[in-house]
Amino acid sequence: MLKLNDQGAGGASSRNLTPREVVAELDSYIVGQADAKRAVAIAVRNRWRRQQLSEEMRAEVAPKNILMIGPTGVGKTEIARRLARLTGAPFIKVEATKYTEVGYYGRDVESMIRELVDNAIVLVRERERSSVEKAAHERAEERLLDLLAPEPLDLGGEDQDATRQQYQRTREKMRDMLRTGELDERKVEMDVEKKAAPMMIGPMGMENMDFDMQGLFDKIMPKNTIHREFTVAAAKKVMFEEECDRLLDSEKINSEAIDLAENGGIVFLDEIDKVVATESKSADVSRQGVQRDLLPIVEGTTIQTRYGHVSTNHILFVAAGAFHRSVPSDLMPELQGRFPIRVELTDLTKEDFMRILREPQNALTLQYTALLETEGVQLEFTEDAIEALADCAYRVNQSTQNIGARRLYTMLERLLEEVSFEAPDMKMGKVVVNAVYVSERLSAITEDEDLNKFIL
């Protein structure tokens, strides 16, 4: 796991990574592509440098957007996604082609910024939630004690003080039992606020309204509550969530989320090459239209969202495309100029496939080993098996469509199909995957080109 994620989303220490540290973290998950890693590492460090400048100079420094060029499955998306997780930044991945699906105007291109802000809201909310958890636990505990040990009616006279003292002793005893879990199975009845389902109003696309219609209705309509029976353990969780919601400052969260999206947000524009004009004139109008719609957002504009206005001036845009049938210079000149950093990602070699199977913390071999271990089956990949798999993946990519590292997913699933099926009945056992095992299960498919097009 990324150690710096423990600091919390958007934590200061996670933003102070040097380029060398960013590359080292990315190396833990992604093999090769040093140029792309260096480019994004520098872009992240420049964001931190910008925050150290005076306010006047800070406004003048624009992000250096990145254009990644390379075939599918070589790590373009993974680099951007891991980078966002590493820095605690809000991240959104969109396919540029989806904006061409409904004719000229397509889907509202500004929706990507609204989704980015939604992601920022989640990050800030989680961070703020950690600061109110202690108080929420205390308030939930007091509410639960009120149900378990209701305060007695005032009796008046001399008995009042004695009754009060006895009640306090009983309440403290119940508190101790509650904390030790002795009361977890006891039943309690309580009123729970019923959350209204989102209201669908108007035609398609209304989800991107410039104001929060759902929030407006929530304020106008009376709150519905339902009376339900819970175990103490379940009631404790429900009350804790309710108290967290009451303690969180929505206005503060919205304000900080907008700031985080504006200064730390990363938008990954995939398939940017698919909106390049081609010889087919019927699609050109739509594709050129998408480029024109993207241009002001990448250049810097203000988007109205339900949480407030969001400036895109300092959002980092990372675009990616295979550019098999086109080149970056086929994009609109104005859009090209907004992606000054160009990095080319290389095809994966046999050695790269071997490293992908061995080195990353989330390597597929480790994933399958962990999955089968849950059934009591010990899976072991020998070195010659990894070499055979890498050679097979490389050859199939060369002879058919090159889908990069994704080829390993289909090959390993095919390779381990039998043991995955039999694992629950094996109870305990060890399966050694060696070169012979790989050859027996994959050679017939890889040698038959007509068959491997369908299976691999």
C-alpha positions, 0 to 999 in steps of 0.5 A: 500500500502507499504509505503516504495515503495514511496521512489522509486525502490531501494531507500536506505531507502527501503534497510535498513529494519530490519528483524522485519520490513520486517516480519511486512510488509509481515504480511499485505498481507500474513497470517501465515508462520512465519518461511518462513517470518523470513528466507527471512527477514534475507536474505534481512537484510544480503544483507544490512549488506554485503554492509557495509563491506569492498570491500574485505570481501564483495566479499567473502560473498555469499547469503544464498539461501532459499528452501521453502517446502510446498503445493501449495497455502500456500504463497510461491510465494507471499512471494518472490514477496512481498519481491521484491516489498518491497525492490525495487529489480528486481524479476523474477519467473520461473518454473524449469519445463519449461527447460525440455519442449524441450528435453535434453537441453530445453530452455536456462537456462541463459535466467532467468538472462537476464530477471532479468536484463531486469526487473532491467533496468525497475526499474532503468529507472523509478528511473532515469526518475523521476530525469529528469521529470522537465527538460523534461517538460520544454523542451516539453513546449518550443517545443510546444510554438514554434508550437503555437507561431512561432518566426517571421522573422526578419524585420530589422530596427527599427521595429525589437526590437518592434516585438521581444518584442511583440513576447515575450509577446505573447509567455508568454501569450501562456505559461500561457494559456498552463499551465492552460489548455486553449489550450488543445483542439487546434490542432497542427501538428508535426513530430513524430518518428516512432518506428520500430517493433522488427526484428525477425532474425534467428531461435527460441531462438534468443531473447537471443542473446549475443548482442543487434541486434535490437539496432545495427539495430536501429543505422544503419537504418535511423529514420522514422518520420511521420507527424501527427495532435494532440490536444495540450494535446496529443502533450504535452504528446508525446513531454514529452516522447520524451524529457525524452528519450533524457535526459536519459543516456542509458549507465548509466542506463545499468550499474546501472541495472547490478549492481542492478541485481547482488547485489539485484536481486531475482530469484524465482525457482518454481516447483524445485521438478519437476526436481527430477529424478523419476522412469520413466527413459525417463524423468530422462535425461532431469530433471537431465540435468536441475539440471546440467544447474541450478547448475553453475548459482546458484553457481555463474557464469558470464552470457553475456547479451545485456547490459554487463556481469552479475555475479550471485555470489550474486543473491538471489535464492529462490526455492520452491516445494511441494515435495509430491513424493520426498524429497529435498535430491533427488536433486543433492548433489551439488544443495542441498548444494546451498540452505542452508536455508530450511523452511517448509510451513504448510497446511492452517487450517480453522482459517487460511482461516478466517484470509485470508478473514479478515486481509490482505490489499488485502483480497478477501472480500475487493476486491469484495466489492470494485468491486461491489461498482463501480456499487453502490452495497454495499456488506457486509460479516458477521462474520458467513459468513466468518466462513462458507466460511473458513469451506467450503474451508477447507473441500473441500481441505481435500476431493479433491486436496489441492490447498490452499488459491486458493480455495477461488477464485473459491468459492467466484466467485461461491458464488457471481456469481448471484449478480455480474451478477445482479449488473448493473441492481440493481443500488443501494442496499445492499447485506448482505452475511451471513452463510445462503447465503453461505449455499444456494449457496455452500452447494449442491456443497460441499456435492456432492464430484463428483460435487465439483471436477469439480466446486470447 
